[in-house]
Amino acid sequence: MTRAIANPNPTRNPRMPHGRFRRLATVATALALVVGGCKGVLEVSNEQDILDRNLDNPDAVLPMMNGVIGDFALAYANAIDIVGLFGQELQHTGSFPTWREVERGIGTRPSGTGDQVFQNVSRAIWVADTAAVRFRKFLPDAEKRFELATVLMWGGFAHFMLADNFCEMTFHGGPAVTPKQGYQRAKLVFDDAVTVATAAARTDVLRGATGGRARVRLMLGDYAGARDDARQIPQGFRLVALYGNNTRENNAVATNTTTLIRREAGVHPRFYNDAGFKSDPRTQFRDKGDTAKGPDPTRKFVEQLKYPARDTPIPVFTWQEARLIEAEAELQLGNASAAVTLINQVRTASNITAYSGPVTAADVRALLIYERQAELWLQAQGLNDWRRFNLQFTPQPLDKCFQIGQLEFDTNPNLRK
C-alpha cells in the first residue's frame, strides 16, 4: 500500500514551538460529512497546550482528530477571503491595506495576506500529517480506523489548497516544489485515505477522499481517472466545514463580508453587473445601490448571501462539483454531449433551465467555465480556474498565484540562495 507522505519527525514543526501541539479545536470547528446525517463529530473541551508525550496514547485520538478538523476549517475560510479577492470574486470595501494590495493582483512577497494563507494551510497540513504518523504508531488496527482515514482525507484537501493557489510551496520546511508536485503529493494522501476508509467501512469518508482525488486527478490531466472517481460520488453528497460563534471558529467569510458584522469586502462588480450571476441562485447577493458603502466610503458594497452568519457551513466537496469534474473530463476526452448532460444535472438541482445551445467544444467549454464560477463561488477555487482557463477580467495582466509566504522564505534554509 502507498502511504501518505507525512512529517518524518512528528514532534517538530518548523512553524510551531518545539515539543508542543498548539490549541486543539472544539467541536464547533469540526467538519461534517453530510450524507443523511453526521457521524464521528465528538466533543473536545478545555483548550490548552498539550505536551507531545501526552499525545502518544489512544485517549488523544479524538482531540487530535478534531484538531486536524479545526485547523483545516480555519485555513479554508481564510483562504476563501483572500483567494476571493485575488481571483476577483470579492472586492475590498474596507480598511485593510493588505487586502487592497491582494485585490490589485499582487501575490509576490512580501504579502501579509499571502503569508497568512500559507502559514494557515501549512499548519493544517502539518497537523494532519503528524496525526497520521501518531495514529499509526499507537492506534490498534490503525489501517482499519475511521480516525486515521479522516485525518488523511482532510490532509489531502489541505495539500490541494496549497497546490491550487501558490506558484511554489514547501512541506514541513523542505525544498520548494511546483504545483504539479503539490498535486501529486495530495493524490498520495487521498490514495491513502481511500484505502483506509475502505478498510474501515466508512462510506462517508471514502466518498470525501474519492472526491478530493477526483479533483486532484483533474488538475494533473488524468481525465479518465478523474471521471471514474467523480462517478462514485452520488447525488446528495455534501462535505462541509462547520463553524461557530467562538472567534477561532468563525466563518471568516461571513465575518468580513456581511452588513451586520463587517463590510471589509463585498461582491466584485464582475458578478453584480452580470445578468447571469444576478439571476443565478448559486451566486446570491444583496445590491442596495450606489449609496451602500463599506468602511471605504468610495466603493459600493454588495453583500454576499451565501454565508450570512458566523456559524454558516462552507461546502468543501459536493456531488455538484463531482458532476462538473466529470463534465470537464468528458469534454477533454472529446465527449461534449456527455459533458452537457452532466452540467444539466447540476443546473436542474438549482432550478436553472437546462442548457440547449450548441454542443461544440468551444461552447461547452464556455458553459463549463460559467458553471464552475457559479457553483464553486467563494470556495477558494476561482483563482486556479482563472489561471488554467486563461481568463482575463482586467485590462492589465495580474499575478495568478501567490509566492511562498514571507515567514517560510525567511526561516526555511532550503530557500536561501
Number of C-alpha atoms within 10 A of each C-alpha: 7 9 14 21 15 22 21 11 10 17 17 18 20 16 17 13 11 12 14 17 20 16 14 22 27 22 21 22 28 26 26 22 23 15 16 10 8 11 12 15 16 13 13 16 10 9 12 11 11 15 14 14 10 11 19 16 13 13 11 15 19 16 20 25 27 27 27 30 29 27 28 29 33 23 22 26 25 21 28 24 28 25 29 26 28 30 30 24 27 27 28 30 27 23 15 13 12 16 24 18 17 26 22 18 20 21 26 18 15 15 20 19 22 29 21 18 29 27 19 22 26 28 24 27 30 26 27 31 25 23 28 27 19 22 25 14 12 14 19 11 10 19 20 18 20 23 25 26 29 28 27 34 30 29 32 29 29 26 27 27 25 27 27 25 27 23 20 21 25 23 20 19 19 13 14 18 14 14 20 16 15 23 25 19 21 29 26 18 30 32 23 24 31 27 18 27 29 19 16 20 13 18 15 23 27 26 28 29 31 27 31 28 29 30 26 28 24 20 21 17 12 15 22 17 19 27 23 15 22 29 18 15 23 15 16 12 20 23 22 20 26 24 27 19 14 13 11 17 23 23 29 25 29 26 23 20 30 24 20 11 13 17 23 24 34 30 28 22 15 15 20 22 10 10 10 13 18 16 13 16 15 19 21 20 20 16 16 12 10 11 11 15 19 23 16 16 13 13 18 23 32 29 25 24 16 18 20 19 21 22 21 20 22 22 16 22 24 22 22 25 23 28 24 25 30 28 28 27 26 21 22 17 12 12 16 22 17 16 27 26 15 19 26 20 17 22 19 12 12 13 11 15 10 14 15 8 10 12 17 12 16 12 12 22 20 11 18 20 16 14 19 18 21 19 20 20 18 28 21 26 20 24 22 19 17 17 16 10 11 9 11 11 11 11 6 7 9 16 17 22 23 27 22 26 25 19 16 20 19 10 13 18 12 13 15 9 4
